[in-house]
Amino acid sequence: MLKLDCRSKLIFFFSLMTLTFVCKDLWCMIILLAAASATVAMKGASLINKSLKIMLPMVFVAFVTWSLLHNWSLFQSGGIGLDWQLGSFMAIRLFTILMTSTGFLATVKPGELMKGLSLLGVPYGVVFTTGLAFRHIYTVADDYHSVKEALSSRGLELDKGSLVKRIRNYVFVLTPLLVKSIENAEKLVLAMKLKAFSLDKRRRKSSKLGLLDVLVISSSIIALGVAILHYWVGVI
Amino acid sequence: METLDDHDLKAVALGCRYDKEWIFKDLTFSVKPGEALGIVGLSGSGKTTLAYCLTGIISKNLKGEVAGSVYVEGKNILELDDKERYKSINAVLQNYEVQIFGLTVEEDLLFVLENLELDEEETEKRFEWALERFGLKEYRNYQVNELSGGLRQRLALASTLLMQPKYLVMDDPMANLDWCGIVELRRTLQMLKEGGHGLVIMARRLKGLEPVIDKTISLGHMLARQDMLDDVINEPRPMFTKYGPVIKFENVWFSYAKRMVLKSIDLSISRGQCVILMGPNGSGKTTLAKHINGLLKPSSGRVLVLGKDTKKHGPAQMARHVGFVFQDPDKHITQESVWDEAIFGAKNLGLNYTYAETALEMLGLSHRRSDPPYRLSMGERVRLSIAGILAMNPEILILDEPTTGQDEETLSVINSMLTRMKTEGKTILVITHDSDFALKIGDRIIVIHDGRVVADDQPRRILFNKNLLEEFGLEPPSHLLIQSAKEVSDHVKA
């Protein structure tokens, strides 16, 4: 997985995530979960352990909720009825979604995502803007951290008091963050001008796909196609 | 097209204003290929505006009235199309963070080359040149956020030079650099000069770059910094005063992201002392200071402030005793008026506003109390952030790089404020690279290097010790640089 071409990774994860929503079969979902877990495991056992610690409580809550309260929704209440099978299916689906997302974040670097999207024909404007957002997430995160530090050094207790008070206190954090981001955006536009930026005539050097890439891409597309035909169209 | 007959960059009677008042006017200068012009000006003197004028950003991309003209190789830059203009003269702006567009070093360099629409061979050639010339080869696949500040600045410079501009304007390239960074910048500038690039370097001061600067002009009214700082070297107080320690570090270790940032720190700071923390960027100065107000907790060992173990107290609780003035005032302005901003901390702590009144007066901001903080100049905003801390009447005051990029008024106000606080018996801790400022106000200098205290002595003993300065990359005081220059000149004469 780690050595695959960025296009193969994107197609693989896109198929895996879509399959999670398309499949309606418990065993199918277990296979998808195994595939997603394998991608996470490739990054090391510690990531699996860390992920399980965070995910398992959520999965457990989902299992109990779907098993007991599956007749309830925002607009209607239908009383309590046990459905362990539905509970298990929905819990495994949630687990698969979480594992797929973790696998994606662990194995696809932001640069690979941009390159992959570009090579798959997504317009350059969209790819560039997404890339810039990724690039500046770190700057905004740093700024957020500094603002929080500065304000707590002025006696502001951000994590104490009622919920309303805490929300109000976080407005104080957001104000300088917003001003700073607007300032940075203005400077960014000027810097783009200085580097003769234009959206026209963009090209990405395409590299040849290896045998493994072809295998991953074709099997991902076939699996997705078969699942759609089976579950949605009802042909197979 | 208006033309002149030479290869120089020429600014003729240049002026600029955004509203009624001219920021600068009648500025005339020229730079030859391979020459470096230093433009010295304090914060708010118009350095960035001048950089925008020289590159044609004002008029073409930003609103503003420009008087006079700028010529490169005889051509008026406003008559050139964008690509031609930026190949003639380009700029590296002060905030290099916003000039990096790629997620990795390679992507950022390719971003510029793609903009230039060069053929594959030329793209490859320039790409390799930039990696080689700026020592970025080993960082080629690094994520930008993994790079140090110095490397990011180098990347911003490399990507601008990929456009091969004949003239390069650099807006305050020394901001936030430590002495080693300045020495490295000097080498880069020398390399660019040798490559035939004409340079315009704008800075608050050019200390450390003198050998590569061929001529200098000053922008706006300059108060000689020497007058403010160098005439008096502080007569330091004894290392340990009779009052006993207010801050105590007991075998403090601190690790962050698997890196040991502080190692075995044992320190004791007495009441009423003014202590200067010095050391290269990333050595652990700010980390150490953040332990004093409880923002960071030691991984092992303990920090006692006024007898309180900071492990048991959060920064909001410590704010009653320790005031921390951060470097960038814009990161903590939250209120709609100067007065509300000044009393923000006191209000959080439930204190009365008497000290806020005094602080605003002492820092020369009383007359602006109902103005919105974002209308203040940079220097005034720095003073406001100090006022906000003084309004909490802390016993210990920590200032992180208070002199960086300040205007003359702010520098002199900070000086007198610190002197007054010292006489009131407050304990002061200043993090700075500025050795002249350290000599002026410090009683004691603590040098941090690689997370350890490597020197702790009176300012004179540290800053006039050439071996120590060299070993730990500290900025030499102007006295020493002048003396060295004199010795070299005497030697040449002899």
Interface residues (C-beta under 8 A of the other chain):
Chain A: K109 P110 G111 M114 G131 L132 F134 R135 Y138 T139 D143 S146 V147 E149 A150 L151 S152 S153 R154 G155 L156 E157 F172 T175 P176 V179 K180 E183 N184 K187 L188 V189 L190 A191 M192 K193 L194 K195 A196 F197 S198 K201 R202 R203 K205
Chain B: Y52 T55 I57 K60 N61 L62 D82 K83 Y86 N90 A91 L93 N95 E97 V98 Q99 I100 F101 G102 L103 T104 E107 F111 V112 E114 N115 L116 E117 E120 Q143 V144 N145 S159 T160 M163 K290 N293 L295 G314 P315 A316 M318 A319 R320 V322 G323 F324 F326 D328 D330 K331 H332 I333 T334 F344 G345 N348 L349 Y374 G388 I389 M392
